[in-house]
Amino acid sequence: MVGTRKVTITLSVATVDRVRQLVEAGQTPSISGFVQHAVAVALDDVAGWGSALSEALAGTGGELSAQERAWADSVLDHGQQTGAA
């Protein structure tokens, strides 16, 4: 059996109310069970994106070189906006 640890999280009242409604409707076993499932899904999602990114990088030649990154930064204005829409 996997060990567990109790933690405290803060959620909006509206979010807790929505989860409670799911519990009352029998769609999830408990608030704790819902949060455990949501965290597991989020962790799988992060792992999946990491894997997809690695595969995409491998298929396109790998990480950007310093020269490629400098070019991209110059073209993209490195996140700076000039006020133009």
C-alpha positions as CSV (number, residue, x, y, z in Angstrom):
1,M,0.0,0.0,0.0
2,V,1.2,3.5,-0.9
3,G,1.7,5.8,2.1
4,T,-0.2,9.0,2.2
5,R,0.4,12.4,3.8
6,K,-2.3,14.9,4.9
7,V,-1.8,18.4,3.4
8,T,-3.7,21.6,3.6
9,I,-4.7,23.4,0.4
10,T,-6.7,26.5,-0.2
11,L,-9.5,26.6,-2.8
12,S,-12.2,29.1,-3.5
13,V,-15.5,28.6,-1.8
14,A,-17.1,28.2,-5.3
15,T,-14.7,25.4,-6.1
16,V,-15.3,23.6,-2.9
17,D,-19.1,23.9,-3.4
18,R,-18.8,22.4,-6.9
19,V,-16.8,19.5,-5.6
20,R,-19.3,19.0,-2.7
21,Q,-22.1,18.9,-5.3
22,L,-20.2,16.1,-7.1
23,V,-19.8,14.2,-3.9
24,E,-23.5,14.6,-3.0
25,A,-24.5,13.4,-6.5
26,G,-22.3,10.3,-6.1
27,Q,-20.0,11.3,-9.0
28,T,-16.9,11.3,-6.8
29,P,-16.3,9.5,-3.5
30,S,-15.1,12.5,-1.4
31,I,-13.5,15.9,-1.7
32,S,-10.2,14.3,-0.8
33,G,-10.7,11.6,-3.5
34,F,-11.5,14.2,-6.1
35,V,-8.4,16.3,-5.3
36,Q,-6.2,13.1,-5.3
37,H,-7.6,12.2,-8.7
38,A,-7.1,15.8,-10.0
39,V,-3.5,15.9,-8.8
40,A,-2.8,12.5,-10.4
41,V,-4.3,13.7,-13.8
42,A,-2.2,16.9,-13.6
43,L,1.0,15.0,-12.9
44,D,0.3,12.7,-15.8
45,D,-0.4,15.7,-18.0
46,V,2.9,17.3,-17.1
47,A,4.8,14.1,-17.7
48,G,3.0,13.7,-21.1
49,W,3.9,17.2,-22.2
50,G,7.5,16.6,-21.2
51,S,7.6,13.5,-23.2
52,A,5.9,15.1,-26.2
53,L,8.3,18.0,-26.1
54,S,11.3,15.7,-25.9
55,E,10.0,13.7,-28.9
56,A,9.4,16.9,-30.9
57,L,12.8,18.3,-30.1
58,A,14.4,14.9,-31.1
59,G,12.5,14.9,-34.3
60,T,13.6,18.5,-35.2
61,G,17.2,18.3,-34.4
62,G,17.2,18.8,-30.6
63,E,17.5,21.8,-28.3
64,L,18.1,25.3,-29.9
65,S,21.7,26.4,-30.2
66,A,22.8,29.7,-28.7
67,Q,22.8,31.2,-32.2
68,E,19.2,29.9,-32.9
69,R,18.0,31.2,-29.6
70,A,19.5,34.6,-30.2
71,W,17.8,34.7,-33.6
72,A,14.4,33.7,-32.2
73,D,14.8,36.3,-29.4
74,S,15.5,39.0,-31.9
75,V,12.6,38.0,-34.2
76,L,10.1,37.6,-31.2
77,D,11.4,40.7,-29.5
78,H,12.1,38.5,-26.5
79,G,8.6,39.1,-25.1
80,Q,8.8,42.8,-25.2
81,Q,5.8,44.6,-26.6
82,T,6.2,47.9,-28.4
83,G,2.6,48.9,-27.9
84,A,1.4,47.9,-31.4
85,A,-1.6,45.6,-31.5
